[in-house]
Each structure stands twice: as structure tokens, then as C-alpha cells.
């Protein structure tokens, strides 16, 4: 199961992704899509001069991004795409937008 947590507080952004879809061809395609989206967002944030305090990591079955700055449209685009994938593949993916005051899952940090 792929789990995605997304949070925005003003100009502060966090994205946490963990897990894998099942080993079917469709599951592998879903993992590839999630990896491509999250990897592109991390790369975009890391190269932006107007993004600060960028912390990120990408690995097998795990992605993390935390930053401040001008990431609004890119973050919205990627999180909307991840939410759409979760709706299309509920057996393999969960998307949880976190409210401003919500704490992110400790296991994900």
C-alpha cells in the first residue's frame, strides 16, 4: 500500500510518501507514476532559489519533502495528481491531505 500525506501551512510544504503497490504490472506502473511525480517535485524545489529550508530524501518506497517558499502551483499540481491516482487505485494507494493543525504521522518523519 502506498500512503501519501500532504500538508501546506502558508508557504510551508510537506509531502511524505511511503510503501509500494502490489507486484502486478498495474501496481508497478502505479509505483512508477508516484515516484515520477514526487521525484519531479523534489527536484523542482531543490533547484528553486525562492525555496528555502529544503529537506528531502528519495529512496525505494519512500519520499520526503519539506520546504518554504514559492512552491504553491507545483505542490498543488503534484498533490492533485497523487489524489487522483489514489481515487483510481484505492486498493493500492491512500492519499491523506493533512489540515494545518494536524500532526504528520511520526513514523513518516
RAURPE-V493058 format. One record per residue. N is the residue number from 1. PHI is phi in whole degrees, 0 to 359 (none if undefined). OMEGA is omega in radians with two decimals (none if undefined). Layout:
# RAURPE-V493058
n phi omega
N PHI OMEGA
N PHI OMEGA
This chain:
# RAURPE-V493058
n phi omega
1 none 3.04
2 269 3.10
3 241 -3.12
4 237 3.05
5 238 -3.14
6 231 -3.12
7 215 3.05
8 229 3.05
9 232 -3.08
10 62 3.13
11 256 3.07
12 250 -3.03
13 230 3.02
14 220 3.05
15 223 3.13
16 232 -3.14
17 226 3.08
18 214 3.04
19 100 3.14
20 224 2.98
21 279 3.14
22 294 -3.00
23 275 3.10
24 286 3.07
25 303 3.12
26 295 3.11
27 295 3.11
28 294 3.09
29 294 3.10
30 297 3.09
31 302 3.14
32 296 3.13
33 295 3.13
34 297 3.12
35 298 3.14
36 296 -3.13
37 295 -3.10
38 290 3.10
39 297 3.11
40 295 3.13
41 294 3.11
42 299 3.14
43 299 3.12
44 299 -3.13
45 296 -3.10
46 293 -3.11
47 267 -3.12
48 284 3.08
49 288 -3.12
50 267 2.97
51 252 -3.13
52 237 3.12
53 53 -3.12
54 283 2.99
55 237 -3.12
56 206 2.98
57 205 3.09
58 230 3.10
59 203 3.14
60 298 3.10
61 74 -3.11
62 203 3.04
63 215 3.14
64 216 3.04
65 216 3.02
66 219 3.13
67 198 3.05
68 237 3.05
69 134 -3.03
70 274 -3.11
71 237 -2.94
72 309 -3.04
73 292 3.13
74 294 3.13
75 297 3.13
76 296 3.14
77 299 -3.10
78 292 -3.12
79 292 3.04
80 296 3.11
81 294 3.10
82 295 3.10
83 297 3.12
84 295 3.09
85 298 3.13
86 296 3.10
87 293 -3.13
88 282 -3.06
89 226 -3.07
90 296 3.13
91 283 -3.08
92 236 -3.01
93 208 3.03
94 236 3.09
95 240 -3.11
96 229 3.01
97 290 -3.10
98 261 3.09
99 294 -3.08
100 307 -3.07
101 270 3.13
102 290 3.01
103 270 3.09
104 286 -3.13
105 305 -3.08
106 301 -3.14
107 297 -3.09
108 272 -3.05
109 277 none
